[in-house]
Amino acid sequence: MGKSVFTSESVTEGHPDKVADQISDAILDALLIEDPTSRVACEALVTTGTAIVSGEISTSANVDISEIIRKTIVDIGYDDPSYGIDGNNCDVITYIDHQSPDIAMGVGVGGAGDQGMMFGYATNETPEYMPVPIQYAHHLTRRLAEVRREGILPWIRPDGKAQVSVVYEDGVPVSIDNIVVSTQHHPDIENEIIRDEIIQEVILHSIKSDLLDPDECEFHINPTGRFVIGGPHGDTGLTGRKIIVDTYGGIGAHGGGAFSGKDATKVDRSGAYLCRWIARNIVESGRATNCEIRIAYAIGIAQPVAINIDTKGSGKFDDHQMVEVLKGIFDFRPQAIIEQLNLIDPIFLPTASYGHFGRNPVSSKLKNGRTVNLFPWEESNKTSDILAAIDA
């Protein structure tokens, strides 16, 4: 407690690591459309002029992986050779094998696809039940993409980052201390224009909050003074290297497992989604101001080997006793998580940039006319059950 400053960062869809994440999840979605039982563990590496994909995939689907990779890179905005990678003509290399039968044996009977720990977190700091620093950082990077795509700031290129530092007093956010925005840009744009337009069109446009006082907050815009070479040309990108950006910005714990490119039998992904779903519903019920859920699995075993809840003293219930309550509301078995959240649906590419959590659950129509629900772990559909159990 007392006074402290906490910082979180987000990156744009054109950041090299996020390019890799999107490639992995685009491949996963394409396979799930044709074969919902696909087993996928797909990793991507992107560098100057080249995309490499490897992994273990077992599926009856027949998709053109090279075409998926190229389309994903172009859709992000890398469609010009001068950017260092152009999805239309970059080199594509694939190394794909089948899922290990030793893993498949345990998963096939409903067990977890791996051992490990998963965490979920929620707080009432924002309407999305996310910590302020990461949520506002995502606002900034989404806006960077928006002003680029809509031509509002045509000198912006796809790669970019944002960082938000928030002052907390006794655990409550009271102000934004400083904001960092770094964006790839056209080589001929002047630094003064970059600074003025980023402040006006990105920062002040996307953060409308009493926490931000433009006269008191320190803005760092492209602090090195130049950011022309970026994306996979400026830095090699790898799937799964932005796990803190993907989750809660460093507030709350992380089990270490990445999400993108993994089907839902991998509890690194599905278990983390379950934990967020539970934590959000607890906080949204009003019976805690923040909540962290922790679960652990053993490979091939259906039930978790450990379940914990920590409301940091904010819960209007006993945390230990609440675990038994949750077991009566949620089914923690991996196959049951998949069924509860419809995780055989091809819904994963939208998660691969701007965070997996704090997003509005929405319906989306596929090309074949089928409707799927995006971000189902953000649904507030268990708050009444939680309230009834707590208040009984």
N, C-alpha and C positions, 0 to 999 in steps of 0.2 A: 504494500500500500504506500501512500505518500505520492510523490510526483515522479513521473518517469516519461520517457519518450520511446515509442515503439514504431518500427519502420517495416513496411512490406513493399514488395515490388510485383509488377505484372509486366508481361511482354506481349507484343503484338503477334498476330498470326504469321507475320513475315520474319519473326525471329527464327534463326536456323534450327534451334531445338524444337520450336513449335511447328515448323515445316515438317520435321521428322515425325512428330506426334500425329499430325494430321494425315500424313501418308499412311501411317500404321492403322489409324482408325478408319480411314477411307477404305482400305483393303478389308478390314474386319467387317464393315457395314456391307460392302459388296458381296462378301461371302455369305453373310447372314440373310440377305435378301433371297438368295437362291437355296440356301441350306441352313435353317435356323439351328441345327445341331452342330454347326462347324466348330471345331476346336482350333483356336488361333492364338499363337504367340508370335507376333510379328514386329521386328525391329527395323528401323530405318536409319541410314546415315546419309547426310547430304553435304556436299562440298562443291567447290567450283566446278560447274558443268557436269556434275555427276550425282546420281542418286543410287544408293545400294540398299537392297532390302534382303533380310535373311530372317529365318525363323522356322517354327514347327507348325505346320498346318495340316489338319485332317478334315476333309470336306468332300462332298459330292458336287459342290458348285464348280462351274466352269467360267472363270472370269479372266479378263486380260489384265494381269497385274501391272504390266508396263504402262498400259493406257491409263489405268487408275492413277499411277504415280505421276504421269505427265499432266493429266487433267488437274490433279490436286495442286501441283506447283503453279500451273497457269492461273487457276482460280484464286490462289493467294495473291497473285500479282507479279510473279516472276515470268514475264512473257517477252523479255527483251534481252538479247545477248549481252548488252552493255551492263546489265545488273550482275553478271558473273554466273548466272544460271538461268536458262530459258527452258521451261517445261516442254516447249514445242520440239526442241532438238537436243536436249541434254542426253548424256549417256545414262542408261538404266541397266543395272546389274542385279540379278536376283539369285539368291541361294536359299531354296526352300526345301525342308525335309518334313517328314510326318511326325506327329506327336509321339513321344516315347510311349511304348506299350506299358511300361511300368507305371507311368502317371495315369494313362487312360484306364488301367485296371481299377484304380481307386475312385476315379471320377465317375466311371460307368455305373457304380453302385450308389451314387449320391454323395460321395465323400468330397472333401475339399481338394482342390487341385494343387495345393501347396500348403506348407506350414507358414506361420508368420503371424504378425500382430497388425490389426487394423484399428484406426481411430476415426471418430466422427466428432464434430464440434458444432455448437450453435451458441449465439449470444443475442441479446435483445438490443445491441448497439445500433443496428440498422434495420430497416423494414424487411430486408432479405435474411435477417437473422445471421449475419456475418460480421466479423470484426471490421471496424471502420477502415484501418489502413489498407487491407487487401481489397475491400470492396471499392474504395475510391481509386485505388491504383488500377483496378479493372475498368472503372469508368473512363479513366484517362486513355488507356490503350485501345479500348473500343472506339473512343472518339478519334484517336489518331487514324484508325482504319477507315472510319466514316468520312473524315474530311479528305482523305486520299481518294477513296472510291467515288465520292460524289463530286470531286473536282473543286471543292471549297478551297483547299490548299494544294494545288496541283504539283507543287515542288516536293511534296513528301513522297518517299519511297517506302516499300513494305516493312522494313525492319525498324523496330523501335522498342523502347522501354519506358516505364514510369515507376516512380518510387514515392511513397507518401509516408511522412513521419508525423505521428500524432502524439500530442501531449495528453497523458492520463493523470488524473488526480484521484487518489483513493479508488483506482480501478475504473474510473469513469472518463471517457474521452471529453476533453474540454476545448481543444484547439488543434489546428494543423500547424506544425512548426515549420516544415519545409517540404517542398515538392521538387522532384527531379524528373525531367522529361528529356529523353534522348531520342531523336528521330533521324533516320536516314533521309538524305535530301539530295536534290539536284545540285551538281557541283557549282553552279553559277549563282545560287541564292545567297544573299548577304546575311551575316549572323544577326544583325539588328532586326531584319525582317523576320527571321526565324523566331527570335525571342518574342517580339511583339505579337506575332500571329499565333504562336503556340499558347501564350498566356491568354489572349482574347478568345480564340476559336476552340481551344482544347480545354485548358484548365478552368477558366471562368464559365465556360459553357457547360461543362460536364459535372462540376462540383458546385452545387447550389446548396450551401449549408452554412449555418451559423458558426460552424467550426472553422470556416475559412475566412480570415480577414486579409484581403489582398495587401493591405498596408503593413501588416505584421508578419505575414508568411514570407519566407525566403524562397525564391524561385531559382532553380538551377536548370537552365535550358541548354542542351548540348554543351556540357561543361568543358569538353576538350576543345571546342571551337569548330570542329569539323567532323562530319559523319557521312561520308560519301560512299565508301566501300562498306557494304553490310551484307546481311543475309548469309546464305551458305558460302558466298565468295569471301566474306570477311571472317567467318568463323565456322568450323565444321559443326553441323547439327546432329544430335542423337536423340532417338526416342527415349523418353523417360528421364530426362535430365532437368526438368523443371517441376519437380514434385511438390515443392512448397508453393510455387505459383498456382499449381493445380488445386491446392487445398485451402489452407487458412492463413497463408502468409507468414507462417512461423508462430502464430498463436495456437496453442494446443500442440499435441505431439503428432509424430508421423511414424508409421511402422517401417518405412523405407522402400516399400514396393510401389513401382510406377503403375499407371493405369492404361495408357494408350497401347493399342495393338493386342490387348488381351480380351478373350471372350469371358463371359461371366462365370464360367466354372473356376476361373482364377480368383480366389477370394481376396487377393490384393485389391481387386477392383470391386467386386460385388459386396464384399464384407465392408469396405469403406463406404459404399453407397448406403448400405443398411445402417451403419453407425450414424451417418449424417441424417438419415430419415428419422431415426429414433431421437437423436439429440434435438433436431429442429422441432419435432412435435412436442417434446417435453418443454422446451422454452416457449413455444407458441401457446402452450396450454396455460402459461402464466404462473406455473408452479416452480420455476427457476429462472434466474436471469441469464445464466450461462451453464452449459452442460458439455461434458466430454464423455463419450462412450468408448470403451476399449474392449476388443474381443481378440481371441487368439485361436488358431486352428492347428490341427495336425493333419498332414497329408493323408488322404484316403478316409478320414474320419468325418462323419456328418456333423455331429454336435461340436460346438466350440469347446476348447479345453479351459477357457477362462472368459468370464464376462465381468466387466467393472463399469461403474458409473461414478463420475466426480462432478459435482455441481459447485465446487469451490466454496462451499458453505452457503450458497444462495438458494438451495432447494428447500421447499416446504415439505420435505419428507426425508426419511432416512435413506441415504444412498445405497447402503448394503441391502436393505429390505426391498428397495426399488428394483433390484435385479430380478427378483422372483416375480414381481409384477410384470416386468417387461417380457419375461418368458411366456406369460399368459396372453400377451398381446401380439408379439412378433415371433415368427418362426426363424430361428437362426441357422437352420440347415442350408447349405449352399444351394441345393436344388429348389428349396422353398423360397429363398431370396430371389432367385431367378423368376419364379412364378409370381411372387408378390409384386415385383417391380417390372415384370415383362421384359426381362433382360435378354431374351432371344430376339427382340426387335432390333432392327438396324438403326440405332439411335446414338451412336457413339461419336461420329465425326464432329457434331456441334460441341461436344465436351472438350475437344482437343485444343481449344484456344479460349482464353479469358475465363478459365476456371471451371471446375466441375460442379461447384456449389454456389449457392446464392443466385441461381438462375430461375427465371419464371417457368414453371411447367406449362408447356404448350403442346397443342396437337400439330402434327406435320403430315402432309400427304406425299406419299412416295410416287414415283413416276408410274407405277402400276395401279395407282388409284387407292392403294391401301393407306389407312391412317394409323400413325403411331404416336405415342405420347413421349415427348422429350422431357428429360429431367424428372422422372416420376418420383425420385427420392426427395424432391422438394415439395411434394404434396403435403398438405396439412390435414390428412385424412384419418389420423389416429389420435388427434387431440382429445376428442370426446371420450374415447376408450381410456386414455391416460387419466383424464379428470375423474371419470367414474371409479377407476381403480384406486386413485389416491384419496378421493373423498369418501370412499366406502367405509 
